[in-house]
């Protein structure tokens, strides 16, 4: 008998590496983003926020545009020799409708 894990993600996801800036606890740190969707992102940074804390994130999209979102930390992932650990942010606010549209366009490309 085989069991298949049910996919919980509600939107398509891009796995290209992007750069950005995280604002947390009054500090700004550069980040790498390895997974991005319309509902959230996997972030790798030298600063780890606490679980359920709110952060702001500026994402440098592949087409050169930048978008700003707020989100809540939802889970952590351990690192290994090839991939640093990180944390997942669930987006709670886009700072503009144009930002949400820019993200959709980049995910569709």
Biotite code that builds the C-alpha atoms (Angstrom):
import biotite.structure as struc

atoms = struc.array([
    struc.Atom([0.000, 0.000, 0.000], chain_id="A", res_id=1, res_name="UNK", atom_name="CA", element="C"),
    struc.Atom([1.340, 3.441, -0.941], chain_id="A", res_id=2, res_name="UNK", atom_name="CA", element="C"),
    struc.Atom([0.647, 6.673, 0.852], chain_id="A", res_id=3, res_name="UNK", atom_name="CA", element="C"),
    struc.Atom([0.996, 10.013, -0.852], chain_id="A", res_id=4, res_name="UNK", atom_name="CA", element="C"),
    struc.Atom([1.563, 13.236, 0.969], chain_id="A", res_id=5, res_name="UNK", atom_name="CA", element="C"),
    struc.Atom([-1.194, 15.693, 0.244], chain_id="A", res_id=6, res_name="UNK", atom_name="CA", element="C"),
    struc.Atom([0.061, 18.982, -1.112], chain_id="A", res_id=7, res_name="UNK", atom_name="CA", element="C"),
    struc.Atom([-0.844, 21.778, 1.293], chain_id="A", res_id=8, res_name="UNK", atom_name="CA", element="C"),
    struc.Atom([0.373, 24.685, -0.790], chain_id="A", res_id=9, res_name="UNK", atom_name="CA", element="C"),
    struc.Atom([-2.344, 26.844, -2.206], chain_id="A", res_id=10, res_name="UNK", atom_name="CA", element="C"),
    struc.Atom([-0.368, 28.588, -4.955], chain_id="A", res_id=11, res_name="UNK", atom_name="CA", element="C"),
    struc.Atom([2.358, 27.861, -7.487], chain_id="A", res_id=12, res_name="UNK", atom_name="CA", element="C"),
    struc.Atom([5.944, 28.186, -6.328], chain_id="A", res_id=13, res_name="UNK", atom_name="CA", element="C"),
    struc.Atom([9.201, 29.386, -7.910], chain_id="A", res_id=14, res_name="UNK", atom_name="CA", element="C"),
    struc.Atom([12.468, 27.806, -6.769], chain_id="A", res_id=15, res_name="UNK", atom_name="CA", element="C"),
    struc.Atom([14.927, 30.248, -8.338], chain_id="A", res_id=16, res_name="UNK", atom_name="CA", element="C"),
    struc.Atom([17.215, 31.971, -5.856], chain_id="A", res_id=17, res_name="UNK", atom_name="CA", element="C"),
    struc.Atom([16.389, 35.614, -5.263], chain_id="A", res_id=18, res_name="UNK", atom_name="CA", element="C"),
    struc.Atom([17.874, 38.277, -3.036], chain_id="A", res_id=19, res_name="UNK", atom_name="CA", element="C"),
    struc.Atom([16.128, 40.622, -0.690], chain_id="A", res_id=20, res_name="UNK", atom_name="CA", element="C"),
    struc.Atom([16.253, 42.500, 2.592], chain_id="A", res_id=21, res_name="UNK", atom_name="CA", element="C"),
    struc.Atom([14.609, 41.459, 5.845], chain_id="A", res_id=22, res_name="UNK", atom_name="CA", element="C"),
    struc.Atom([13.541, 43.986, 8.461], chain_id="A", res_id=23, res_name="UNK", atom_name="CA", element="C"),
    struc.Atom([13.183, 42.454, 11.899], chain_id="A", res_id=24, res_name="UNK", atom_name="CA", element="C"),
    struc.Atom([13.476, 43.989, 15.366], chain_id="A", res_id=25, res_name="UNK", atom_name="CA", element="C"),
    struc.Atom([14.719, 47.273, 13.924], chain_id="A", res_id=26, res_name="UNK", atom_name="CA", element="C"),
    struc.Atom([17.518, 45.622, 11.925], chain_id="A", res_id=27, res_name="UNK", atom_name="CA", element="C"),
    struc.Atom([17.929, 45.244, 8.177], chain_id="A", res_id=28, res_name="UNK", atom_name="CA", element="C"),
    struc.Atom([19.760, 42.155, 6.894], chain_id="A", res_id=29, res_name="UNK", atom_name="CA", element="C"),
    struc.Atom([20.355, 40.796, 3.388], chain_id="A", res_id=30, res_name="UNK", atom_name="CA", element="C"),
    struc.Atom([18.611, 37.500, 2.657], chain_id="A", res_id=31, res_name="UNK", atom_name="CA", element="C"),
    struc.Atom([18.436, 34.781, 0.034], chain_id="A", res_id=32, res_name="UNK", atom_name="CA", element="C"),
    struc.Atom([15.013, 33.506, -0.972], chain_id="A", res_id=33, res_name="UNK", atom_name="CA", element="C"),
    struc.Atom([14.923, 29.961, -2.333], chain_id="A", res_id=34, res_name="UNK", atom_name="CA", element="C"),
    struc.Atom([11.208, 29.355, -2.604], chain_id="A", res_id=35, res_name="UNK", atom_name="CA", element="C"),
    struc.Atom([8.616, 31.980, -3.443], chain_id="A", res_id=36, res_name="UNK", atom_name="CA", element="C"),
    struc.Atom([4.877, 31.897, -3.985], chain_id="A", res_id=37, res_name="UNK", atom_name="CA", element="C"),
    struc.Atom([2.046, 34.389, -3.809], chain_id="A", res_id=38, res_name="UNK", atom_name="CA", element="C"),
    struc.Atom([1.380, 33.284, -0.247], chain_id="A", res_id=39, res_name="UNK", atom_name="CA", element="C"),
    struc.Atom([4.894, 33.079, 1.206], chain_id="A", res_id=40, res_name="UNK", atom_name="CA", element="C"),
    struc.Atom([8.634, 32.508, 0.923], chain_id="A", res_id=41, res_name="UNK", atom_name="CA", element="C"),
    struc.Atom([11.516, 30.428, 2.292], chain_id="A", res_id=42, res_name="UNK", atom_name="CA", element="C"),
    struc.Atom([14.144, 32.845, 3.586], chain_id="A", res_id=43, res_name="UNK", atom_name="CA", element="C"),
    struc.Atom([17.794, 32.263, 4.512], chain_id="A", res_id=44, res_name="UNK", atom_name="CA", element="C"),
    struc.Atom([19.412, 34.963, 6.663], chain_id="A", res_id=45, res_name="UNK", atom_name="CA", element="C"),
    struc.Atom([22.059, 35.496, 9.313], chain_id="A", res_id=46, res_name="UNK", atom_name="CA", element="C"),
    struc.Atom([19.274, 36.667, 11.646], chain_id="A", res_id=47, res_name="UNK", atom_name="CA", element="C"),
    struc.Atom([16.535, 34.267, 12.753], chain_id="A", res_id=48, res_name="UNK", atom_name="CA", element="C"),
    struc.Atom([13.267, 35.780, 13.938], chain_id="A", res_id=49, res_name="UNK", atom_name="CA", element="C"),
    struc.Atom([11.147, 34.044, 16.544], chain_id="A", res_id=50, res_name="UNK", atom_name="CA", element="C"),
    struc.Atom([8.281, 31.763, 15.583], chain_id="A", res_id=51, res_name="UNK", atom_name="CA", element="C"),
    struc.Atom([5.040, 33.668, 14.799], chain_id="A", res_id=52, res_name="UNK", atom_name="CA", element="C"),
    struc.Atom([6.814, 37.042, 14.790], chain_id="A", res_id=53, res_name="UNK", atom_name="CA", element="C"),
    struc.Atom([5.987, 39.530, 12.059], chain_id="A", res_id=54, res_name="UNK", atom_name="CA", element="C"),
    struc.Atom([8.702, 40.710, 9.684], chain_id="A", res_id=55, res_name="UNK", atom_name="CA", element="C"),
    struc.Atom([8.932, 42.891, 6.588], chain_id="A", res_id=56, res_name="UNK", atom_name="CA", element="C"),
    struc.Atom([10.634, 41.651, 3.460], chain_id="A", res_id=57, res_name="UNK", atom_name="CA", element="C"),
    struc.Atom([11.757, 43.431, 0.301], chain_id="A", res_id=58, res_name="UNK", atom_name="CA", element="C"),
    struc.Atom([12.063, 40.937, -2.557], chain_id="A", res_id=59, res_name="UNK", atom_name="CA", element="C"),
    struc.Atom([14.171, 41.671, -5.650], chain_id="A", res_id=60, res_name="UNK", atom_name="CA", element="C"),
    struc.Atom([12.181, 40.041, -8.460], chain_id="A", res_id=61, res_name="UNK", atom_name="CA", element="C"),
    struc.Atom([13.897, 38.555, -11.550], chain_id="A", res_id=62, res_name="UNK", atom_name="CA", element="C"),
    struc.Atom([12.530, 41.322, -13.805], chain_id="A", res_id=63, res_name="UNK", atom_name="CA", element="C"),
    struc.Atom([14.233, 44.026, -11.715], chain_id="A", res_id=64, res_name="UNK", atom_name="CA", element="C"),
    struc.Atom([11.208, 45.186, -9.764], chain_id="A", res_id=65, res_name="UNK", atom_name="CA", element="C"),
    struc.Atom([11.169, 45.142, -5.977], chain_id="A", res_id=66, res_name="UNK", atom_name="CA", element="C"),
    struc.Atom([8.162, 44.399, -3.824], chain_id="A", res_id=67, res_name="UNK", atom_name="CA", element="C"),
    struc.Atom([7.588, 44.826, -0.110], chain_id="A", res_id=68, res_name="UNK", atom_name="CA", element="C"),
    struc.Atom([5.532, 42.426, 1.988], chain_id="A", res_id=69, res_name="UNK", atom_name="CA", element="C"),
    struc.Atom([4.906, 41.707, 5.639], chain_id="A", res_id=70, res_name="UNK", atom_name="CA", element="C"),
    struc.Atom([4.593, 38.209, 6.930], chain_id="A", res_id=71, res_name="UNK", atom_name="CA", element="C"),
    struc.Atom([4.539, 35.907, 9.892], chain_id="A", res_id=72, res_name="UNK", atom_name="CA", element="C"),
    struc.Atom([7.203, 33.278, 10.584], chain_id="A", res_id=73, res_name="UNK", atom_name="CA", element="C"),
    struc.Atom([5.518, 29.876, 10.263], chain_id="A", res_id=74, res_name="UNK", atom_name="CA", element="C"),
    struc.Atom([8.290, 27.249, 10.375], chain_id="A", res_id=75, res_name="UNK", atom_name="CA", element="C"),
    struc.Atom([12.028, 26.651, 10.421], chain_id="A", res_id=76, res_name="UNK", atom_name="CA", element="C"),
    struc.Atom([14.151, 24.284, 8.341], chain_id="A", res_id=77, res_name="UNK", atom_name="CA", element="C"),
    struc.Atom([17.542, 22.898, 9.364], chain_id="A", res_id=78, res_name="UNK", atom_name="CA", element="C"),
    struc.Atom([20.519, 23.373, 7.077], chain_id="A", res_id=79, res_name="UNK", atom_name="CA", element="C"),
    struc.Atom([22.999, 20.861, 5.737], chain_id="A", res_id=80, res_name="UNK", atom_name="CA", element="C"),
    struc.Atom([26.329, 20.997, 3.886], chain_id="A", res_id=81, res_name="UNK", atom_name="CA", element="C"),
    struc.Atom([24.779, 22.333, 0.689], chain_id="A", res_id=82, res_name="UNK", atom_name="CA", element="C"),
    struc.Atom([21.874, 24.447, 1.934], chain_id="A", res_id=83, res_name="UNK", atom_name="CA", element="C"),
    struc.Atom([21.770, 26.813, 4.878], chain_id="A", res_id=84, res_name="UNK", atom_name="CA", element="C"),
    struc.Atom([18.855, 26.600, 7.276], chain_id="A", res_id=85, res_name="UNK", atom_name="CA", element="C"),
    struc.Atom([16.033, 29.031, 6.932], chain_id="A", res_id=86, res_name="UNK", atom_name="CA", element="C"),
    struc.Atom([12.524, 29.980, 7.875], chain_id="A", res_id=87, res_name="UNK", atom_name="CA", element="C"),
    struc.Atom([9.217, 30.192, 6.064], chain_id="A", res_id=88, res_name="UNK", atom_name="CA", element="C"),
    struc.Atom([7.214, 33.400, 6.031], chain_id="A", res_id=89, res_name="UNK", atom_name="CA", element="C"),
    struc.Atom([3.493, 33.428, 5.310], chain_id="A", res_id=90, res_name="UNK", atom_name="CA", element="C"),
    struc.Atom([2.628, 36.759, 3.682], chain_id="A", res_id=91, res_name="UNK", atom_name="CA", element="C"),
    struc.Atom([0.034, 38.776, 5.567], chain_id="A", res_id=92, res_name="UNK", atom_name="CA", element="C"),
    struc.Atom([0.237, 42.067, 3.666], chain_id="A", res_id=93, res_name="UNK", atom_name="CA", element="C"),
    struc.Atom([1.374, 43.375, 0.306], chain_id="A", res_id=94, res_name="UNK", atom_name="CA", element="C"),
    struc.Atom([2.217, 47.065, 0.530], chain_id="A", res_id=95, res_name="UNK", atom_name="CA", element="C"),
    struc.Atom([0.610, 47.741, -2.855], chain_id="A", res_id=96, res_name="UNK", atom_name="CA", element="C"),
    struc.Atom([-1.669, 46.003, -5.364], chain_id="A", res_id=97, res_name="UNK", atom_name="CA", element="C"),
    struc.Atom([1.069, 46.639, -7.942], chain_id="A", res_id=98, res_name="UNK", atom_name="CA", element="C"),
    struc.Atom([3.466, 44.565, -5.803], chain_id="A", res_id=99, res_name="UNK", atom_name="CA", element="C"),
    struc.Atom([1.079, 41.618, -5.727], chain_id="A", res_id=100, res_name="UNK", atom_name="CA", element="C"),
    struc.Atom([0.613, 41.912, -9.496], chain_id="A", res_id=101, res_name="UNK", atom_name="CA", element="C"),
    struc.Atom([4.391, 42.061, -10.072], chain_id="A", res_id=102, res_name="UNK", atom_name="CA", element="C"),
    struc.Atom([4.820, 38.881, -8.045], chain_id="A", res_id=103, res_name="UNK", atom_name="CA", element="C"),
    struc.Atom([2.075, 37.114, -10.018], chain_id="A", res_id=104, res_name="UNK", atom_name="CA", element="C"),
    struc.Atom([3.691, 38.122, -13.301], chain_id="A", res_id=105, res_name="UNK", atom_name="CA", element="C"),
    struc.Atom([7.092, 36.839, -12.224], chain_id="A", res_id=106, res_name="UNK", atom_name="CA", element="C"),
    struc.Atom([5.671, 33.557, -10.956], chain_id="A", res_id=107, res_name="UNK", atom_name="CA", element="C"),
    struc.Atom([3.839, 33.027, -14.248], chain_id="A", res_id=108, res_name="UNK", atom_name="CA", element="C"),
    struc.Atom([6.977, 33.684, -16.356], chain_id="A", res_id=109, res_name="UNK", atom_name="CA", element="C"),
])
